[in-house]
Amino acid sequence: MAALVLRPGRSLDGPALYRHLERLLPPYARPRFLRLQERLEMTETFKQQKVRLARDGCDPGRVPEPLFLLDEAARAFVPLDPERWERLRDGRIRI
Protein backbone atom coordinates (compact mmCIF):
# COMPACT_ATOMS: atom_id res chain seq x y z
CA MET A 1 0.00 0.00 0.00
CA ALA A 2 1.06 3.56 -0.64
CA ALA A 3 -0.31 6.64 1.11
CA LEU A 4 -0.67 9.72 -1.10
CA VAL A 5 -1.38 13.36 -0.44
CA LEU A 6 -2.78 15.15 -3.48
CA ARG A 7 -2.22 18.80 -4.18
CA PRO A 8 -5.21 20.99 -3.24
CA GLY A 9 -7.89 20.94 -5.90
CA ARG A 10 -6.57 17.77 -7.53
CA SER A 11 -8.24 14.38 -7.83
CA LEU A 12 -6.79 10.96 -8.47
CA ASP A 13 -6.69 9.94 -12.13
CA GLY A 14 -6.55 6.14 -11.79
CA PRO A 15 -5.65 5.30 -15.41
CA ALA A 16 -2.99 8.02 -15.64
CA LEU A 17 -1.36 6.93 -12.37
CA TYR A 18 -1.37 3.34 -13.60
CA ARG A 19 0.41 4.35 -16.84
CA HIS A 20 2.92 6.44 -14.88
CA LEU A 21 3.78 3.60 -12.51
CA GLU A 22 3.87 1.13 -15.40
CA ARG A 23 6.68 3.17 -16.98
CA LEU A 24 8.63 3.58 -13.72
CA LEU A 25 8.18 0.36 -11.75
CA PRO A 26 8.25 -3.35 -12.50
CA PRO A 27 4.95 -5.15 -11.80
CA TYR A 28 6.08 -6.58 -8.45
CA ALA A 29 6.96 -3.09 -7.13
CA ARG A 30 3.67 -1.35 -7.95
CA PRO A 31 1.43 -0.72 -4.95
CA ARG A 32 -1.73 -2.82 -4.98
CA PHE A 33 -3.57 -0.41 -2.70
CA LEU A 34 -3.58 3.39 -2.43
CA ARG A 35 -4.78 5.49 0.45
CA LEU A 36 -5.48 9.19 -0.07
CA GLN A 37 -4.79 11.40 2.91
CA GLU A 38 -5.17 15.10 3.72
CA ARG A 39 -1.64 15.09 5.14
CA LEU A 40 1.00 12.59 6.21
CA GLU A 41 1.21 12.11 9.94
CA MET A 42 4.75 12.53 11.26
CA THR A 43 6.59 11.75 14.48
CA GLU A 44 8.55 14.33 16.46
CA THR A 45 11.63 13.31 14.46
CA PHE A 46 9.84 13.81 11.11
CA LYS A 47 9.34 10.13 10.30
CA GLN A 48 6.09 8.89 8.83
CA GLN A 49 3.72 7.27 11.30
CA LYS A 50 3.34 3.95 9.54
CA VAL A 51 2.12 1.93 12.53
CA ARG A 52 -1.44 3.28 12.33
CA LEU A 53 -1.52 2.84 8.56
CA ALA A 54 -0.37 -0.76 8.87
CA ARG A 55 -2.80 -1.46 11.73
CA ASP A 56 -5.80 -0.12 9.77
CA GLY A 57 -4.79 -2.01 6.64
CA CYS A 58 -7.02 -1.62 3.61
CA ASP A 59 -10.45 -2.44 5.01
CA PRO A 60 -12.84 0.33 3.88
CA GLY A 61 -14.85 -0.28 7.05
CA ARG A 62 -11.88 0.73 9.22
CA VAL A 63 -10.22 3.38 7.05
CA PRO A 64 -11.91 6.78 6.84
CA GLU A 65 -9.81 7.98 3.89
CA PRO A 66 -10.51 7.03 0.25
CA LEU A 67 -8.90 3.73 -0.78
CA PHE A 68 -8.07 2.51 -4.27
CA LEU A 69 -7.18 -0.90 -5.69
CA LEU A 70 -4.85 -1.63 -8.60
CA ASP A 71 -7.05 -3.25 -11.25
CA GLU A 72 -4.77 -4.85 -13.84
CA ALA A 73 -7.67 -5.70 -16.18
CA ALA A 74 -8.86 -2.08 -16.22
CA ARG A 75 -5.26 -0.77 -16.21
CA ALA A 76 -6.25 1.73 -13.53
CA PHE A 77 -6.59 2.33 -9.83
CA VAL A 78 -10.27 1.91 -8.97
CA PRO A 79 -12.11 2.88 -5.76
CA LEU A 80 -12.02 0.17 -3.09
CA ASP A 81 -15.59 0.22 -1.82
CA PRO A 82 -17.09 -2.29 0.66
CA GLU A 83 -18.52 -4.45 -2.16
CA ARG A 84 -15.17 -4.69 -3.97
CA TRP A 85 -13.43 -5.34 -0.62
CA GLU A 86 -15.80 -8.26 0.05
CA ARG A 87 -15.13 -9.73 -3.42
CA LEU A 88 -11.39 -9.37 -2.79
CA ARG A 89 -11.63 -11.11 0.59
CA ASP A 90 -13.75 -13.92 -0.90
CA GLY A 91 -11.19 -14.51 -3.64
CA ARG A 92 -13.49 -13.39 -6.46
CA ILE A 93 -11.00 -10.61 -7.22
CA ARG A 94 -7.36 -11.64 -7.40
CA ILE A 95 -4.38 -9.36 -6.94
Secondary structure, 3 states (H helix, E strand, C coil): CEEEECCCCCCCCHHHHHHHHHHHCCHHHCCCEEEEECCCCECCCCCECHHHHHHHCCCCCCCCCCEEEEECCCCEEEECCHHHHHHHHCCCCCC
